[in-house]
Amino acid sequence: MNARKLRNIAFQAHRYIGLAVAMILIIVGLTGSILVFYPEMDNYRIDRQFGTVIPQGEKISSDRAIEIVKDHYKDRPDWKISWVETLPDRPYKAWLTTPTKESTVALVNPYTSRFMGDYVWDKSIFGTILKLHYQFLVGDVGTIIVGIAAFLMFMLSITGLMLWNGWRNLWLGFKIKWNASAMRLNFDIHKTAGILSVAFLTVLSLTGFGWNFSAQSTPVIHAVTFTPILPEVKSRPIGDRSPINISELTKKADALFPQSSTTYLVLPSDKEGVLTIGKKQLGESLKYGQTQIKFDQFSGEVLQIQDAFKPTRAEKVLNSFAPLHYGSFGGVPTRILYVFVGLSPLVLFITGAKMFKLRLWNRKRKQPVRDRAMDSLNDNID
């Protein structure tokens, strides 16, 4: 197959894949731009709605916070606490799973023991935006749809790279003729916006695809990195013994990682479930950190440890997904950059659609397209 024929195949694939998934990628991109600074905006919303937490004295234990939440919902025994956020100087956030599968978030002041209020996460503004971002508000089916769209965005990135006219002349690949015809101007904006964002869109598409199809991607990552998948760990009930206090296990976790803060707890779902304590070590950049310890809830035995600074080969790959997808790997500057990267699918669609429309209009009038770029994306445009 000669280069011109390969280029034409790439051009046709780029065009029709773009038209097919444009609306999905635009919505995913715009919601992603909003979610870049979601933690800060959500904290602001909670402070305005429920009040701020003022550090004063010693924090109450996570056990006490859980007791407060359970007491508040004592008339709803089927509401189960699954996850507790314990970030410093923020309210304890207890996530409760209800029979309707909705998540309710209960807030407790860690210094005054006051129950601050609750809200339904799935119906909150950021909960809605997040679900729109990764599953289009249609549950598991939406997760698959968005995952496929992410893979197709990867294909758009690859074909766009193949078609970029800057490989032979770098300056030409970034040049925009602002006073040119509508066809040429849209082409120039499209190629420039595409090449500037292609690396980020490639990373976002691969990490998004990996997350949405994690059941398939995780074993593949373990296989290609020659990393064995760790067996599932379970607690072993001991007669009628009650689970050990979470505070006691938190102290054990603190002893294992002294220069760290506890950021979350994943509570056991049944008697064989384990207690997972999430830690953020000094030097970790992600909000919750990537260090965790799993305990037997009855004996207190450490069953499994994931150290963010001593990851396995597979963990290195999997742990890279979050900073690469959220743009947190370079701090605030890269997060700001990601806001604009999220807008690129909209820009690329508008310019691409205009080129397609102008091309059809020119063909209808039986007039040749002046710019040869629209026929074969020739590298030799003046």
C-alpha positions in Angstrom: 0.0 0.0 0.0 1.5 3.3 -1.0 1.7 6.3 1.2 -1.0 8.3 -0.6 -3.5 5.4 -0.3 -2.7 4.9 3.4 -3.1 8.7 3.9 -6.5 8.6 2.2 -7.7 5.7 4.5 -6.5 7.7 7.5 -8.3 10.8 6.3 -11.6 8.9 5.8 -11.3 7.2 9.1 -10.5 10.5 10.9 -13.5 12.2 9.3 -16.2 9.6 9.9 -15.0 8.6 13.4 -15.0 12.3 14.3 -18.5 12.8 13.0 -19.8 9.6 14.7 -18.5 10.3 18.3 -18.3 14.1 18.2 -21.2 14.9 20.6 -20.0 12.3 23.1 -16.5 13.6 23.1 -17.6 17.3 23.3 -19.7 16.5 26.4 -17.0 14.4 28.0 -14.4 17.2 27.3 -16.6 20.0 28.7 -17.5 18.1 31.8 -13.8 17.1 32.2 -12.8 20.8 32.1 -15.3 21.5 34.9 -14.1 18.5 37.0 -10.4 19.5 36.9 -11.0 21.8 39.9 -13.9 19.8 41.3 -12.3 19.2 44.8 -11.9 23.0 45.4 -15.3 23.8 44.0 -17.0 21.1 46.0 -15.3 22.1 49.2 -16.5 25.7 48.6 -20.1 24.4 48.0 -20.1 22.4 51.1 -18.7 25.2 53.2 -21.4 27.6 51.9 -24.2 25.1 52.4 -23.2 23.3 55.7 -20.6 25.6 57.3 -16.9 25.6 57.6 -14.7 23.4 59.9 -12.6 25.4 62.3 -9.8 23.4 63.9 -10.1 23.5 67.6 -8.6 21.0 70.0 -8.3 17.3 69.2 -10.3 15.6 66.5 -12.8 13.0 67.3 -12.0 9.5 66.2 -13.3 8.0 63.1 -15.2 5.5 65.3 -17.0 8.3 67.0 -17.9 10.0 63.7 -19.3 6.7 62.4 -21.4 6.3 65.6 -22.8 9.8 65.1 -23.8 8.9 61.6 -25.3 5.6 62.5 -27.3 7.2 65.3 -28.7 9.8 62.9 -29.9 7.1 60.6 -31.0 4.6 63.3 -34.5 4.5 61.8 -33.0 3.4 58.5 -31.0 0.2 59.3 -30.8 -0.7 55.7 -28.6 2.3 55.0 -25.0 1.1 55.2 -21.8 3.2 55.5 -19.4 2.0 52.9 -16.7 4.7 52.8 -15.5 7.5 55.1 -13.4 10.4 54.0 -11.1 11.7 56.7 -9.1 14.5 55.1 -7.4 17.0 57.4 -9.4 20.0 58.4 -12.4 18.9 56.4 -15.7 17.4 57.7 -15.8 13.6 58.1 -17.7 12.4 55.0 -19.6 9.2 55.4 -20.9 7.7 52.2 -24.0 5.6 52.8 -25.5 3.2 50.2 -29.3 3.1 50.2 -31.6 0.3 48.9 -32.2 2.5 45.8 -28.4 2.3 45.1 -28.1 6.1 45.6 -25.2 7.4 47.6 -26.0 9.8 50.5 -23.1 11.8 52.0 -23.4 12.6 55.7 -21.1 15.3 57.2 -19.8 15.4 60.7 -17.7 18.2 62.2 -14.4 16.4 63.4 -13.9 18.9 66.2 -17.4 19.6 67.6 -19.0 16.2 66.9 -21.9 18.0 65.3 -23.9 16.3 62.5 -23.7 19.0 59.9 -26.2 17.6 57.4 -26.3 15.4 54.3 -27.0 15.4 50.6 -27.7 12.8 47.9 -24.4 12.6 45.9 -26.1 11.3 42.8 -28.4 14.3 42.6 -25.7 16.9 43.5 -24.3 19.2 40.8 -20.9 17.6 40.8 -22.3 14.1 41.2 -24.4 14.7 38.1 -21.5 16.2 36.1 -19.2 13.3 37.1 -21.8 10.7 36.1 -22.4 12.5 32.8 -18.6 12.6 32.2 -18.0 8.8 32.6 -21.3 7.1 31.9 -23.6 9.7 30.2 -26.1 9.3 33.1 -27.3 5.9 31.8 -25.4 3.6 34.2 -23.3 0.6 33.1 -24.4 0.9 29.5 -23.1 4.5 29.5 -19.8 3.4 31.0 -19.4 1.1 28.0 -20.4 3.8 25.5 -18.0 6.4 26.9 -15.3 3.8 27.1 -15.7 3.0 23.4 -15.8 6.7 22.6 -12.5 7.1 24.5 -10.9 4.4 22.4 -12.2 6.1 19.2 -10.7 9.4 20.4 -7.4 7.5 20.6 -7.9 6.5 17.0 -8.7 10.1 16.1 -5.4 11.1 17.7 -3.4 8.6 15.7 -5.0 9.4 12.4 -4.7 13.1 13.1 -1.0 12.6 13.7 -0.7 10.7 10.4 -2.5 13.6 8.5 -0.6 16.5 10.1 1.2 18.5 7.5 4.0 19.5 9.7 6.1 16.4 9.4 7.9 17.7 6.3 7.8 21.4 7.3 7.4 22.0 11.0 6.5 25.7 10.6 3.8 24.8 8.1 2.2 22.5 10.7 1.6 25.4 13.1 1.0 28.2 10.6 -2.5 29.8 10.5 -3.5 32.0 7.6 -6.0 34.3 9.3 -6.8 36.2 6.1 -7.3 33.0 4.0 -10.5 31.5 2.7 -13.0 29.9 5.2 -11.9 26.4 4.1 -8.2 27.2 4.6 -8.7 29.1 7.9 -10.7 26.2 9.4 -8.1 23.7 8.3 -5.3 25.7 9.8 -7.1 26.1 13.2 -8.1 22.4 13.1 -4.6 21.1 12.5 -3.0 23.5 15.0 -5.5 22.8 17.8 -5.2 19.1 17.0 -1.4 18.9 17.2 -1.2 21.1 20.3 -3.7 18.8 22.2 -2.9 15.4 20.6 -0.6 14.2 23.3 -3.0 15.1 26.1 -6.0 13.7 24.3 -4.1 10.4 23.7 -3.3 10.1 27.4 -6.9 11.0 28.4 -8.4 8.6 25.9 -6.2 5.7 27.1 -6.7 6.3 30.8 -10.4 6.8 30.3 -10.7 3.7 28.3 -8.6 1.8 30.9 -10.9 2.9 33.8 -14.2 2.3 32.0 -13.0 -1.2 31.0 -11.0 -1.8 34.2 -12.2 -5.4 34.5 -10.5 -6.1 31.2 -7.6 -3.7 31.2 -6.2 -4.4 34.7 -5.4 -8.1 34.0 -3.9 -7.1 30.7 -1.6 -4.5 32.5 -0.6 -7.2 35.0 0.2 -9.6 32.2 2.3 -7.2 30.0 4.2 -6.0 33.1 4.8 -9.6 34.3 3.2 -8.8 37.6 1.1 -11.4 39.3 -2.4 -10.4 40.5 -2.6 -10.5 44.2 -5.2 -12.9 45.7 -8.3 -11.4 47.2 -7.9 -11.0 51.0 -10.6 -11.8 53.5 -11.2 -11.4 57.2 -11.6 -14.5 59.4 -14.5 -14.2 61.9 -13.4 -15.4 65.4 -16.5 -16.8 67.2 -18.7 -14.0 68.4 -15.9 -11.5 68.6 -16.7 -8.0 67.5 -14.5 -6.2 65.0 -11.6 -4.3 66.4 -12.1 -0.5 66.8 -11.2 1.4 63.7 -9.2 3.8 65.7 -6.9 1.0 66.9 -6.3 -0.1 63.4 -5.7 3.5 62.3 -2.9 3.7 64.9 -1.3 0.5 63.4 -1.5 2.1 60.0 0.1 5.3 61.4 3.0 3.2 62.8 3.6 1.6 59.4 3.6 5.0 57.7 4.5 7.6 60.3 4.9 10.5 57.8 1.4 10.3 56.4 -2.2 11.3 57.0 -5.3 9.1 56.9 -7.5 10.2 54.0 -10.2 7.5 53.8 -11.6 4.3 55.2 -13.3 1.6 53.3 -15.5 -0.4 55.7 -16.1 -4.1 55.5 -19.3 -5.0 53.6 -19.7 -8.3 55.5 -18.0 -10.5 58.1 -15.4 -11.6 55.5 -14.8 -8.1 54.3 -11.5 -6.2 55.2 -11.0 -2.8 56.5 -9.0 -0.6 54.1 -7.2 2.5 55.4 -6.1 5.0 52.8 -3.0 7.1 53.5 -1.3 10.0 51.9 2.4 10.0 52.5 4.6 13.1 52.6 5.5 13.8 48.9 2.3 12.3 47.4 0.4 14.8 45.2 -3.0 13.2 44.8 -5.8 14.2 47.1 -6.3 10.8 48.7 -2.8 9.5 48.2 -2.1 6.0 46.7 -1.0 4.2 49.9 -3.3 1.7 51.5 -3.3 -1.0 54.2 -5.9 -3.8 54.4 -6.6 -5.3 57.8 -8.5 -8.3 59.1 -11.3 -6.6 60.9 -11.3 -9.2 63.7 -7.7 -10.0 64.4 -6.1 -6.7 63.2 -3.7 -8.6 61.1 -2.2 -6.7 58.2 -3.3 -8.6 55.1 -2.0 -6.4 52.3 0.0 -3.2 51.8 0.2 -0.9 48.8 3.1 1.6 49.3 2.9 4.5 46.8 6.7 4.8 46.9 7.3 1.1 46.4 4.8 0.0 43.7 4.9 -3.1 41.7 5.3 -2.7 37.9 1.6 -3.0 37.4 0.9 -0.5 40.2 3.2 2.0 38.6 1.1 1.9 35.4 -2.2 1.9 37.3 -1.1 4.6 39.7 -0.2 6.8 36.8 -3.7 6.9 35.5 -5.0 9.4 38.1 -2.3 12.1 37.8 -2.3 11.8 34.0 -6.1 11.9 33.7 -6.7 14.7 36.2 -3.7 16.7 35.1 -2.3 16.9 38.6 1.2 15.7 37.7 2.5 19.2 37.3 0.4 21.0 39.9 -1.9 23.9 39.3 -0.3 24.9 35.9 -1.1 21.5 34.3 -4.5 21.5 35.8 -5.2 24.8 34.2 -3.9 23.5 30.9 -6.3 20.5 31.2 -9.2 22.9 31.4 -8.3 24.1 27.9 -7.6 20.6 26.7 -11.1 19.7 27.6 -12.4 22.4 25.2 -10.4 21.0 22.3 -12.9 18.4 21.1 -15.4 21.3 20.7 -13.0 23.4 18.7 -11.9 20.4 16.6 -15.5 19.5 15.9 -16.5 23.0 14.9 -13.6 23.4 12.5 -13.9 19.9 11.2 -17.7 20.2 10.6 -17.2 23.5 8.8 -14.6 22.0 6.5 -17.0 19.1 5.8 -19.9 21.5 5.1 -17.8 23.7 2.8 -16.5 20.7 1.0 -20.0 19.4 0.3 -21.1 22.9 -0.7 -18.2 23.2 -3.2 -19.0 19.8 -4.7 -22.7 20.6 -5.0 -21.7 23.7 -7.0 -19.3 21.6 -9.0 -16.5 23.9 -8.1 -13.0 22.6 -7.3 -11.8 23.1 -3.8 -9.1 25.7 -3.9 -7.1 24.2 -1.1 -5.5 20.9 -2.0 -5.4 20.2 1.7 -9.0 19.3 1.7 -8.5 16.5 -0.9 -5.5 14.7 0.5 -4.3 17.0 3.3 -1.2 17.5 1.1 1.9 18.5 3.1 2.9 21.1 0.5 0.3 23.8 1.1 1.8 27.2 0.7 
